Amino acid sequence: MLSHLKRRMGVIAAIAVLAALTPALSTSVASAAPATTATAAADVTYLETCPASASIPSAGFTDTTSTAVDCIKYYGITQGATATTYEPAGSVPRWQMALFLTRAATEMGVTLGDGSNQDFTDISGESDAIQTAINQIKQLGVTTGTGDGTTYSPGDNVTKEQMAMFVERLLDSVAPGPNGSADDDSDGDSAAEGYINGTTTTYNYTDIDTGDTTYEGHNAIVEVYNLGITGDAKTVSTFGPATDLTREEM
């Protein structure tokens, strides 16, 4: 995912909604429903950071040969679980996600804040680098915290729904690349505006309209699918929003 992040067309002023306070979807979003026939991602402009022609060197990890992992190691987005392993099947705790996102943001030209204290009450036991990263994604609007917003829950694992929201929020700060697509989790009323959201774009997932998926989470999942970030084929019909994200998937 991080090796295929796309740059958007236009700067979106988005309001970060605290997931814990966002109502779960008891019914589908207005006019939004899975496609009746398998539908490919809407955006066909793929701006890869590590195309095959770039000859990115191997990351040197003994437990994966993924070229995507090679890519994020090359850009410093990951340092590995150890010097020689990546642990692709491992979960991604929220403290680790903050590091992934801030390192990726830097490589994408995003100006990060100073990482000063953002009043999270549960991160003091983390390293200085982790605390700075968590505070920076709060400053950037990529996280609003957990619970009442005073905690970050650094040890909790990131779910796939949360991943979609983290990445979608980060894209709000990324400058556009050539032919890049806009993303916006608001209810855009004009296709000409280039919005990719649950009210204007089809999707194949049958498990994101019910249960505990939030409104923002639903739209973010649809957006990252249509931007090609998840890499799911059009025949993939489930997303697993409540499942823990793995390091390989990230």
MITI-957012 format. One record per residue (C-alpha): residue number from 1; x, y, z; residue in one letter. Coordinates in Angstrom, 2 decimals. Layout:
<nodes>
NODE  nr       X       Y       Z rest
NODE NUM       X       Y       Z    a
...
</nodes>
This chain:
<nodes>
NODE  nr       X       Y       Z rest
NODE   1    0.00    0.00    0.00    m
NODE   2    2.63    2.53    0.98    l
NODE   3    4.62    1.67   -2.13    s
NODE   4    1.64    2.51   -4.35    h
NODE   5    0.26    5.67   -2.75    l
NODE   6   -1.11    8.01   -5.35    k
NODE   7   -0.92   11.76   -5.42    r
NODE   8   -4.21   13.55   -5.66    r
NODE   9   -5.52   16.34   -7.85    m
NODE  10   -6.48   19.27   -5.69    g
NODE  11   -6.19   20.13   -2.01    v
NODE  12   -9.11   18.94    0.09    i
NODE  13  -10.15   20.66    3.31    a
NODE  14  -11.37   17.62    5.26    a
NODE  15  -12.73   17.43    8.78    i
NODE  16  -11.16   14.53   10.66    a
NODE  17  -14.00   12.74   12.41    v
NODE  18  -13.25   10.85   15.60    l
NODE  19  -14.01    7.26   14.67    a
NODE  20  -15.30    6.41   18.11    a
NODE  21  -17.95    9.11   17.84    l
NODE  22  -18.93    8.42   14.23    t
NODE  23  -22.16    6.42   13.95    p
NODE  24  -21.82    2.90   12.64    a
NODE  25  -23.57    2.08    9.39    l
NODE  26  -26.87    0.41   10.11    s
NODE  27  -27.72    0.79    6.43    t
NODE  28  -25.76    1.67    3.33    s
NODE  29  -24.58    5.21    2.73    v
NODE  30  -27.00    7.15    0.54    a
NODE  31  -26.88    5.79   -3.00    s
NODE  32  -23.94    3.52   -2.09    a
NODE  33  -24.03   -0.22   -2.61    a
NODE  34  -21.68   -2.89   -3.86    p
NODE  35  -21.59   -3.20   -7.62    a
NODE  36  -23.91   -5.83   -9.05    t
NODE  37  -21.09   -6.94  -11.34    t
NODE  38  -17.40   -6.91  -10.46    a
NODE  39  -15.99   -3.45  -11.07    t
NODE  40  -12.36   -2.48  -11.49    a
NODE  41  -10.79    0.41   -9.58    a
NODE  42  -11.84    3.74  -11.07    a
NODE  43   -8.42    5.38  -11.24    d
NODE  44   -6.18    3.96  -13.96    v
NODE  45   -3.25    6.31  -13.37    t
NODE  46   -0.69    4.38  -11.34    y
NODE  47    2.22    6.46  -10.08    l
NODE  48    4.61    3.92   -8.64    e
NODE  49    7.50    4.94   -6.44    t
NODE  50    9.40    1.79   -7.31    c
NODE  51    8.72    0.72  -10.91    p
NODE  52   10.54   -2.38  -12.15    a
NODE  53   12.76   -0.18  -14.28    s
NODE  54   14.18    1.46  -11.16    a
NODE  55   16.04   -1.69  -10.12    s
NODE  56   15.41   -1.17   -6.41    i
NODE  57   17.83   -3.34   -4.39    p
NODE  58   16.66   -6.14   -2.15    s
NODE  59   15.91   -5.13    1.41    a
NODE  60   17.95   -8.13    2.54    g
NODE  61   15.26   -9.55    4.80    f
NODE  62   15.33  -13.32    5.19    t
NODE  63   11.57  -13.75    5.66    d
NODE  64   10.18  -11.97    2.59    t
NODE  65   11.09  -11.37   -1.04    t
NODE  66    8.32   -8.80   -1.57    s
NODE  67    9.32   -6.02   -3.95    t
NODE  68    6.94   -3.71   -2.07    a
NODE  69    8.95   -4.30    1.11    v
NODE  70   12.14   -3.66   -0.88    d
NODE  71   10.58   -0.37   -1.93    c
NODE  72    9.64    0.91    1.51    i
NODE  73   13.00   -0.18    2.91    k
NODE  74   14.73    1.75    0.12    y
NODE  75   12.85    4.91    1.07    y
NODE  76   13.40    4.41    4.80    g
NODE  77    9.72    3.88    5.55    i
NODE  78   10.55    0.62    7.28    t
NODE  79   13.68   -0.42    9.11    q
NODE  80   12.49   -3.99    9.55    g
NODE  81   11.47   -5.80   12.69    a
NODE  82   15.14   -6.68   13.09    t
NODE  83   18.16   -6.03   10.90    a
NODE  84   17.44   -9.18    8.90    t
NODE  85   13.68   -9.75    9.22    t
NODE  86   10.51   -7.88    8.30    y
NODE  87    7.91  -10.16    9.97    e
NODE  88    5.32   -9.84    7.17    p
NODE  89    2.66  -11.79    9.09    a
NODE  90    2.97   -9.58   12.18    g
NODE  91    0.32   -7.06   13.15    s
NODE  92    0.80   -3.30   12.93    v
NODE  93    0.39   -1.59   16.32    p
NODE  94   -0.72    2.03   16.27    r
NODE  95    2.67    3.31   17.43    w
NODE  96    4.26    1.58   14.45    q
NODE  97    1.66    3.00   12.08    m
NODE  98    2.62    6.50   13.19    a
NODE  99    6.22    5.81   12.16    l
NODE 100    5.17    4.32    8.81    f
NODE 101    2.97    7.32    8.04    l
NODE 102    5.39   10.07    9.05    t
NODE 103    8.26    8.49    7.13    r
NODE 104    6.04    8.07    4.06    a
NODE 105    4.76   11.63    4.40    a
NODE 106    8.30   12.99    4.40    t
NODE 107    9.12   11.07    1.22    e
NODE 108    5.94   12.43   -0.40    m
NODE 109    6.94   16.02    0.31    g
NODE 110    4.56   16.65    3.20    v
NODE 111    5.76   19.17    5.77    t
NODE 112    5.33   17.68    9.22    l
NODE 113    4.77   19.61   12.42    g
NODE 114    7.33   19.91   15.18    d
NODE 115    5.95   16.90   17.05    g
NODE 116    5.25   18.89   20.18    s
NODE 117    2.94   17.50   22.84    n
NODE 118   -0.62   17.05   21.56    q
NODE 119   -2.00   16.09   24.97    d
NODE 120   -2.27   12.33   24.50    f
NODE 121   -2.10   10.92   28.00    t
NODE 122   -0.93    7.39   27.16    d
NODE 123    2.21    7.79   25.04    i
NODE 124    4.79    8.91   27.58    s
NODE 125    6.17    5.38   27.87    g
NODE 126    7.09    5.29   24.19    e
NODE 127   10.45    6.36   22.74    s
NODE 128   11.01    9.98   21.77    d
NODE 129   10.84    9.06   18.08    a
NODE 130    7.49    7.33   18.50    i
NODE 131    6.02   10.15   20.59    q
NODE 132    7.14   12.66   17.98    t
NODE 133    5.56   10.63   15.16    a
NODE 134    2.27   10.26   17.02    i
NODE 135    2.15   13.97   17.77    n
NODE 136    2.99   14.78   14.15    q
NODE 137    0.14   12.74   12.70    i
NODE 138   -2.19   14.47   15.16    k
NODE 139   -0.88   17.84   13.97    q
NODE 140   -1.44   16.72   10.37    l
NODE 141   -5.01   15.63   11.04    g
NODE 142   -4.25   11.99   10.29    v
NODE 143   -5.36   10.89   13.76    t
NODE 144   -7.84   12.29   16.22    t
NODE 145   -6.96    9.81   18.92    g
NODE 146   -9.13    7.20   20.58    t
NODE 147  -11.87    7.31   23.16    g
NODE 148  -12.58   10.94   23.93    d
NODE 149   -9.51   12.04   21.96    g
NODE 150   -7.15   12.26   24.92    t
NODE 151   -5.59    8.86   24.23    t
NODE 152   -3.87    7.31   21.21    y
NODE 153   -3.79    3.64   22.31    s
NODE 154   -0.29    3.06   20.89    p
NODE 155   -0.26   -0.66   21.66    g
NODE 156   -3.54   -1.47   19.91    d
NODE 157   -3.34   -3.15   16.52    n
NODE 158   -4.46   -1.20   13.46    v
NODE 159   -7.53   -2.67   11.76    t
NODE 160   -7.97   -2.58    8.00    k
NODE 161  -10.73    0.04    8.38    e
NODE 162   -8.40    2.22   10.45    q
NODE 163   -5.67    1.75    7.85    m
NODE 164   -7.99    3.09    5.17    a
NODE 165   -8.80    6.16    7.27    m
NODE 166   -5.15    6.80    8.17    f
NODE 167   -4.09    6.62    4.53    v
NODE 168   -7.05    8.62    3.20    e
NODE 169   -6.42   11.39    5.73    r
NODE 170   -2.72   11.45    4.86    l
NODE 171   -3.58   11.88    1.17    l
NODE 172   -5.38   15.12    2.05    d
NODE 173   -1.92   16.63    2.58    s
NODE 174   -0.18   15.14   -0.46    v
NODE 175    0.44   17.30   -3.53    a
NODE 176   -0.90   15.93   -6.83    p
NODE 177    1.16   13.97   -9.30    g
NODE 178    0.57   13.97  -13.09    p
NODE 179   -3.04   12.94  -13.78    n
NODE 180   -3.52   12.19  -10.10    g
NODE 181   -7.02   11.75   -8.70    s
NODE 182   -8.73   13.69   -5.95    a
NODE 183  -10.13   11.92   -2.94    d
NODE 184  -12.63   13.39   -0.54    d
NODE 185  -14.71   11.78    2.17    d
NODE 186  -17.41   14.44    1.90    s
NODE 187  -20.54   14.00   -0.18    d
NODE 188  -19.45   15.59   -3.45    g
NODE 189  -22.36   16.37   -5.72    d
NODE 190  -20.52   16.72   -8.98    s
NODE 191  -18.57   14.03  -10.79    a
NODE 192  -16.58   16.82  -12.42    a
NODE 193  -15.07   17.58   -9.02    e
NODE 194  -13.27   14.27   -9.21    g
NODE 195  -14.48   12.99   -5.87    y
NODE 196  -13.98    9.34   -5.15    i
NODE 197  -16.39    8.45   -2.40    n
NODE 198  -19.18    6.13   -1.39    g
NODE 199  -21.92    8.17   -3.04    t
NODE 200  -20.40    8.47   -6.50    t
NODE 201  -18.23    5.42   -7.05    t
NODE 202  -18.89    1.71   -7.21    t
NODE 203  -17.07   -0.91   -5.20    y
NODE 204  -17.12   -4.68   -4.79    n
NODE 205  -16.89   -5.18   -1.03    y
NODE 206  -19.98   -6.72    0.54    t
NODE 207  -18.84   -6.41    4.15    d
NODE 208  -18.42   -2.65    4.65    i
NODE 209  -22.07   -1.49    4.75    d
NODE 210  -23.15   -3.17    7.97    t
NODE 211  -21.87   -4.05   11.41    g
NODE 212  -19.42   -1.70   13.11    d
NODE 213  -17.97    0.00   10.03    t
NODE 214  -18.19    3.75   10.49    t
NODE 215  -19.41    6.20    7.86    y
NODE 216  -15.92    7.66    7.48    e
NODE 217  -14.39    4.21    7.43    g
NODE 218  -16.76    3.06    4.68    h
NODE 219  -15.92    6.00    2.45    n
NODE 220  -12.19    5.68    3.12    a
NODE 221  -12.27    1.99    2.17    i
NODE 222  -14.06    2.81   -1.08    v
NODE 223  -11.55    5.57   -1.81    e
NODE 224   -8.41    3.50   -1.26    v
NODE 225   -9.89    0.73   -3.42    y
NODE 226  -10.63    3.09   -6.29    n
NODE 227   -7.21    4.70   -6.00    l
NODE 228   -5.69    1.23   -6.41    g
NODE 229   -3.96    1.39   -3.03    i
NODE 230   -5.32   -1.91   -1.73    t
NODE 231   -4.39   -3.64   -4.97    g
NODE 232   -7.50   -5.83   -4.78    d
NODE 233   -8.71   -7.38   -8.03    a
NODE 234  -12.27   -6.57   -9.04    k
NODE 235  -13.30  -10.11   -8.12    t
NODE 236  -12.38   -9.59   -4.45    v
NODE 237  -15.67   -9.09   -2.63    s
NODE 238  -14.61   -8.79    1.01    t
NODE 239  -12.36   -6.29    2.75    f
NODE 240  -12.39   -7.44    6.37    g
NODE 241  -12.64   -3.97    7.97    p
NODE 242  -12.43   -5.26   11.55    a
NODE 243   -9.46   -7.59   10.96    t
NODE 244   -5.97   -6.63   12.08    d
NODE 245   -3.76   -5.24    9.35    l
NODE 246   -0.56   -7.22    8.74    t
NODE 247    2.85   -5.77    7.98    r
NODE 248    2.78   -7.49    4.59    e
NODE 249   -0.50   -5.78    3.72    e
NODE 250    0.80   -2.43    4.92    m
</nodes>
